[in-house]
Amino acid sequence: MTKPQKPVVHVVFNMSAAGSLRQALADIGLRETVIGLPDDFSFGPIDPPSADLRAQWMEDILGFEKRPDLEQEADLFWSRATDRDIAPVAWVCRQNAMEFAGFLEFVWRIGDHPFRVVDITEVEFAPRPDRSESTTWRAGSFGLVPSDSIVRARLLERQTTLTGQELQAYRDLWKKLRAENAAFRVVSDLGLHSEPITYFDRAVASQVTDDWQKCSHVVGKILVALWDDGTYCGDLTLWSRVRALSDEGVFEMEGDGVRMRNSSVRLASRAL
């Protein structure tokens, strides 16, 4: 008697990308499960890899509001992603620190259970017919790839199996990053590596002037500058550093200092 095939579960380390992949599978009539990681291993403590510990760090250090259900949702994700009764397919873009770090944690946890990978890092996507793009493009995040591009690039056909050497290299990298347990994990020409809490401060300071600007505008400019340089991070991370540098007296801030759109910032007079 033939042993039944294990159900395919697509494991994604970006919630937005999980939604796009679900839509792409529906568009081609493929009934397969997609799960998205609600946690972010690109910042905060990762040794131990507790979602609750990291959420508390983000609240204390970055000023993020702590989600009371995050640990439960993350635990459910990992339980499903590493279930021995499924055939996991892990999706990753190694240009994105959040996705790459989540993928490394998955490789760490999955042990010897076989899985397949769709790595979109080097994929050249065709211009979308509804956009003004005239050349192919690469995604700095799987979360930036719309469902129609997933289908047209036939990404599902790019599933591969990692060699033992590749698996070990990924586990060695994650072991190193866990031991460093830094504030941030970022991607550069050096690959994924650790950086201190002040890593984004130079980029933040480059967009603040001696004139008052809405903080939402400043953070938007920082994001664009970083993206142009191939670095991807969240707006709330940058907002936390704007507030921190204001607290340190590098900037002056007016408004409630809680919401970007309700606050303005400029260089402190002593820094002019």
C-alpha positions, 0 to 999 in steps of 0.5 A: 500500500502506498504511503500517503503524501504529507501535505505541503505547508508554505512557511513564510517569514513575512506576513505581507508575503504570506498574504501575497502567496496565498493569493497566488496559490488561489489564482492558479487553483492550488490548495496548499496552506501558507503560514506567516511568522508574526515575529521579527528576528532582525532586532532584539534578543535572539538567545533565547529566541523567546517572542515574549522576551523580544517583545518586552525588549522592543517595548522597553528599548524601541517603544513599541506597544507590546502585543499580548498575543504575540508569543502564542501566535509565534508558538503556533507558527513554529509548531506548525512549521516544524511539524513532522507530518507536513512537507514544508516549503520555506520562502526567503529573500536573503536581502531582507534581514527579517526574512533571512533571520526568520529563515535561519531560525527555521533551519535551526529548529527544523533539525533533520526533517526534510524541507524545500526552499524557494530563495528569491534573492537572485530572481529577475522579475519581469516588469509589471504591465500595470506599472511604468517599469521598463526593465527587470527588477529584483525584490529586496523583500518577498513582501514586495513581490505581488501575487501576479509576479509570483505566478508569472515568475513561476516561483513555485517551480524554483523549489530546491533542497539544500545540501548538507554543506549549505545547511551547516553554513546557515546553522553556523551563521545563526549560532554566531548571530545568536551568541552575539545577541545584538540589537539589530541584524542587518544585511549588507555586502557582508551578508547578515550580521550584527549591529548595535542599537546606534546602527541607523543613527547616522542615516537618521541624522542625515535627514534632520535639518535645522528646520522643523519637519514632520517626523513622519516626513523625516522617517519616510525620507530615511526609509527611501535613503536606506532602501536606495542603499539596499538596506531594509528596515521598519519605520517604527525602528527608525522612529524609535531612534528619532525619539532616542536622539531627541532624548539625548539632546541631538534633536529637538522635538515638539508635539506629543512625541508618541505619534510620528504624524503628531510630532516635528523634529529639528537639529538641536541648537547646540548641534547647528 
